[in-house]
Amino acid sequence: MIPSDLHRRTLLSITAGAPFAALAARAQPAWPTKPIRVLSGGAPGGGSDIFARLIEGRLHERLGQPLWIDNRPGAGGMVAAEIAARAAPDGHTFFISNLATNGIGVSLYRRVPFDPAKDLPGVARIATMSNVLVVRSDSGITSVHELVAYVGANPAKANFASAGAGTSSHLSALLFAQRTGIAVTHVPYRGTAGALAALLAGEVLFCLDNLPVYAQHAKSGALRILAVSKATRLAVLPDVPTLQEVGVADFDVSTWCGVSAATGTPSAILERMGAEIVAAVNDPQIAGRIRDVAAEPAPLGPADYDAFIRSEVKKWEPVVRASGATVE
């Protein structure tokens, strides 16, 4: 039998601790408590926008709050990145991070509006995709060799559209021009949707941009895909050669898209949001929809996504330096 004084002390300890345990439980803030803002650096219909909307419904269902996709195109996505970096760190502001902003932009811009080493912590990677070299079907150009020859013979028409300075569509096209020895003129737009519209309207000769936005127009016959930027052919485009195959040496470019959070967002929220996004991307229906837009599901959680972004910065820094492209 427990002695009565010890019994009393044990009971007092338990009962005294109970209010503190309850208080600690109450101190954990509920999340989310309002709609979640997701900043996109592209215009509606662009690459970042597409992937945000593919997971929007699943996250609403799981988190109990709707997602507010806030499109803020400009400066290759850096406008949206800066807004996200400076937002309140309460777990209600996120950013669709991508190669342009988090991999290339930090080397391209002389004044970067966020510190890539500490700001915009990674939450989850969603997908990877190839860029494609694409022209209008009525251009009469049917191969990469014909495009290079046309540019050489018609320098005044050698212009290409990009989703903005510092995007993968900008740097990929400059790299293509360097490797093939052609001179081209860059025409930046506010997002991939703007670059696509310019190509469809005949305002530019070609784009080397994210496949998902151009895929449907290639299927309809309005555009012709001449090559893919990855080193290996794509399952969705088995008959389209890679740029390496047609003689553009050492050309291997993949783009990616994911979610990052406002600077200072609590780690518990990063982990919860990251787990929900990874689960969404692993869902067969959502994964199928990602493949339907010619991308590949590629989920990574917070720590792995951060490490991946650091590796991309290291990879693209010498490319940006060699291109001579810098933006004030």
C-alpha positions in Angstrom: 0.0 0.0 0.0 1.3 3.5 -0.8 1.8 5.6 2.3 -0.8 8.3 2.7 1.6 11.3 2.7 3.2 10.0 -0.5 -0.2 9.4 -2.0 -1.2 12.9 -1.2 2.0 14.4 -2.7 1.5 12.3 -5.9 -2.1 13.5 -6.3 -1.1 17.1 -5.6 1.7 16.8 -8.3 -0.7 15.3 -10.9 -3.5 17.8 -10.2 -1.1 20.7 -10.0 0.4 19.8 -13.4 -2.9 19.4 -15.1 -3.7 23.1 -15.5 -0.3 23.7 -17.0 -0.7 20.9 -19.4 -4.0 22.3 -20.5 -2.6 25.8 -20.8 0.3 24.5 -22.9 -2.2 22.7 -25.2 -4.2 25.9 -25.5 -1.0 27.9 -26.3 -0.5 25.9 -29.5 -2.2 28.2 -32.1 -4.8 26.7 -34.4 -3.7 26.7 -38.0 -4.9 27.8 -40.5 -7.4 30.3 -39.2 -8.1 32.1 -42.4 -7.7 31.7 -46.2 -4.2 30.8 -47.3 -2.5 33.3 -49.7 -0.4 31.6 -52.3 1.7 34.2 -54.3 2.4 33.3 -57.9 5.1 35.1 -59.9 3.4 34.4 -63.2 0.2 35.5 -64.8 -3.0 33.3 -64.7 -2.5 30.4 -67.0 1.3 30.4 -66.6 3.4 27.5 -65.2 3.4 28.6 -61.5 -0.3 29.2 -61.7 -1.1 25.8 -63.2 0.6 23.9 -60.4 -0.9 26.0 -57.6 -4.4 25.2 -58.9 -3.6 21.5 -59.4 -3.2 21.1 -55.6 -5.6 23.8 -54.5 -8.7 21.6 -54.0 -6.9 18.9 -52.1 -5.3 21.4 -49.7 -8.6 23.2 -49.1 -10.2 19.8 -48.2 -7.4 18.8 -45.9 -6.7 22.2 -44.2 -10.2 23.5 -44.0 -9.4 26.9 -45.5 -9.4 27.9 -49.2 -6.3 28.9 -51.1 -6.2 32.4 -52.5 -4.0 32.3 -55.6 -2.5 35.9 -55.8 -0.9 36.4 -59.2 1.8 39.1 -59.1 3.8 38.8 -62.3 6.9 40.9 -62.8 10.7 40.8 -62.7 10.8 37.1 -63.6 8.8 36.3 -60.4 10.9 38.4 -58.1 8.0 40.8 -57.4 6.0 37.9 -55.9 9.0 36.5 -54.1 9.7 39.8 -52.4 6.1 40.1 -51.2 6.2 36.6 -49.8 9.6 37.1 -48.1 8.2 40.2 -46.3 4.8 38.8 -45.4 3.8 38.1 -41.8 5.3 34.7 -40.7 2.0 33.3 -39.4 1.7 30.5 -41.8 -0.9 32.1 -44.1 1.4 33.3 -46.9 3.2 31.0 -49.3 5.0 31.4 -52.6 5.1 29.2 -55.7 8.9 28.9 -55.9 10.6 27.8 -59.1 13.8 27.7 -61.0 13.5 31.3 -62.3 13.2 32.9 -58.8 15.0 30.6 -56.5 17.5 29.0 -58.7 18.5 31.6 -61.4 17.2 34.9 -60.1 19.5 35.0 -57.1 22.5 35.1 -59.4 21.0 37.2 -62.2 19.8 40.2 -60.3 22.3 42.6 -58.8 19.9 43.5 -56.0 18.1 40.4 -54.8 15.1 41.3 -52.6 15.5 38.2 -50.4 18.4 36.2 -48.9 18.2 32.8 -50.5 20.2 31.3 -47.6 17.6 32.2 -45.0 14.4 33.6 -46.6 11.6 31.8 -48.3 12.1 28.4 -46.6 11.2 25.4 -48.7 7.9 23.6 -48.0 7.6 21.1 -50.8 8.6 20.5 -54.4 5.7 19.6 -56.7 6.9 18.8 -60.2 9.8 18.9 -62.7 9.4 19.6 -66.4 11.4 20.1 -69.6 11.5 23.3 -71.6 10.8 23.0 -75.3 12.0 24.8 -78.4 8.8 25.8 -80.2 7.8 27.8 -83.3 4.5 28.5 -85.0 3.5 25.7 -87.3 3.0 28.0 -90.2 6.6 29.4 -89.9 7.8 26.8 -92.4 10.5 25.8 -89.9 10.5 22.0 -89.1 13.8 21.4 -87.3 16.4 23.0 -85.1 18.8 23.1 -88.1 16.3 25.0 -90.1 15.7 27.5 -87.3 19.4 28.2 -86.9 19.7 28.7 -90.7 16.6 31.0 -90.8 18.0 33.1 -88.0 21.3 33.4 -89.8 19.5 34.6 -93.0 17.0 36.8 -91.3 18.7 38.5 -88.3 16.0 41.2 -88.0 13.5 38.4 -87.2 15.7 36.6 -84.7 13.6 37.4 -81.7 12.4 35.1 -78.9 9.9 35.6 -76.1 10.5 34.7 -72.5 8.4 34.8 -69.3 10.6 37.6 -68.1 14.3 38.4 -67.4 15.9 35.7 -65.3 13.4 33.0 -66.1 14.5 29.6 -67.4 12.9 30.6 -70.8 15.3 33.5 -70.9 18.5 31.8 -69.9 17.7 28.6 -71.8 17.3 30.6 -75.1 20.5 32.5 -74.4 22.3 29.3 -73.8 20.9 27.8 -77.0 22.0 30.9 -78.9 25.6 30.6 -77.4 25.9 26.9 -78.2 24.7 27.4 -81.8 26.5 30.6 -82.5 23.4 32.7 -83.5 22.6 36.2 -82.5 19.1 36.7 -81.1 17.0 39.4 -79.5 15.3 38.9 -76.2 11.7 40.1 -75.8 10.5 39.6 -72.2 6.9 39.3 -71.2 5.1 39.3 -67.8 4.9 35.5 -67.4 4.8 32.4 -69.6 1.2 33.1 -70.7 2.3 36.4 -72.2 5.2 34.7 -74.1 2.9 32.1 -75.4 0.4 34.7 -76.6 3.2 36.6 -78.4 4.4 33.5 -80.2 0.8 32.5 -81.2 0.3 36.1 -82.6 3.5 35.9 -84.6 5.2 38.7 -82.6 8.3 36.6 -82.0 10.0 33.7 -83.9 10.5 31.2 -81.2 10.3 30.3 -77.4 12.3 27.9 -75.3 9.9 27.6 -72.5 8.1 25.3 -70.1 6.3 22.5 -71.9 3.1 22.4 -69.9 1.9 25.8 -71.1 2.7 25.0 -74.8 1.6 21.4 -74.9 -2.1 21.9 -75.9 -1.3 24.3 -78.6 1.2 21.8 -80.1 -1.5 19.1 -80.0 -3.9 21.4 -81.7 -1.4 22.1 -84.5 -0.9 25.8 -83.9 2.7 25.3 -82.7 5.5 22.9 -83.6 7.9 21.6 -81.0 11.4 21.2 -82.5 13.3 19.8 -79.5 13.2 19.3 -75.8 15.8 20.8 -73.4 16.4 17.7 -71.2 19.2 15.3 -72.1 16.8 12.4 -72.6 13.6 12.3 -74.7 10.2 12.7 -72.9 7.7 9.9 -72.6 5.0 12.3 -73.6 6.9 13.4 -76.7 8.7 10.2 -77.8 9.2 11.4 -81.4 10.7 14.8 -80.5 14.5 14.9 -80.3 16.6 16.5 -77.5 18.7 19.5 -78.3 21.8 17.3 -77.6 20.7 14.8 -80.2 20.6 17.5 -82.9 24.0 18.7 -82.1 23.7 21.3 -79.4 26.4 20.2 -77.0 26.0 19.7 -73.3 22.4 21.1 -73.3 20.4 19.6 -70.4 17.9 21.9 -68.7 15.0 20.9 -66.5 12.7 23.3 -64.7 10.8 22.8 -61.5 8.1 24.2 -59.3 7.2 23.9 -55.6 6.0 25.9 -52.6 8.0 28.1 -50.2 6.9 30.0 -47.2 7.2 33.5 -45.8 10.4 34.2 -43.9 10.1 33.1 -40.3 7.2 30.7 -40.7 7.2 28.3 -37.8 8.8 24.9 -38.5 5.7 23.0 -37.4 3.6 24.7 -40.1 6.3 24.1 -42.7 6.3 20.4 -41.8 2.4 20.2 -41.8 2.0 22.1 -45.1 4.9 20.1 -46.7 3.4 16.8 -45.7 0.0 17.8 -47.1 1.5 18.9 -50.5 3.7 15.8 -50.8 0.6 13.6 -50.0 -1.4 15.6 -52.6 1.3 15.1 -55.3 1.4 11.4 -54.5 -2.3 11.0 -54.9 -2.8 9.1 -58.2 -5.5 11.5 -59.5 -3.4 14.6 -58.9 -0.2 12.9 -60.2 -2.2 12.0 -63.3 -3.2 15.6 -63.8 0.4 16.8 -63.4 1.4 14.3 -66.2 -1.5 15.5 -68.3 0.1 18.9 -68.5 3.4 17.3 -69.6 5.2 17.5 -66.2 6.4 14.9 -63.8 5.3 14.6 -60.2 8.5 15.1 -58.1 7.6 15.6 -54.4 10.2 16.6 -51.8 9.5 17.6 -48.2 10.9 20.8 -46.6 14.5 19.7 -45.8 15.0 17.9 -49.1 13.5 20.8 -51.1 15.8 23.3 -49.4 18.8 21.2 -50.2 17.6 20.8 -53.8 17.2 24.6 -54.2 20.7 25.2 -52.8 22.1 22.8 -55.4 20.2 24.6 -58.2 21.7 27.9 -57.2 25.2 26.4 -57.4 24.4 24.8 -60.7 23.0 28.0 -62.4 25.4 30.6 -61.0 28.2 29.8 -63.6 25.6 29.7 -66.4 24.3 33.1 -65.5 27.8 34.4 -65.3 28.8 33.0 -68.6 25.7 34.4 -70.3 26.6 37.9 -69.4 23.0 38.5 -68.4 22.5 40.7 -65.4 19.5 42.7 -64.3 19.5 45.8 -62.1 
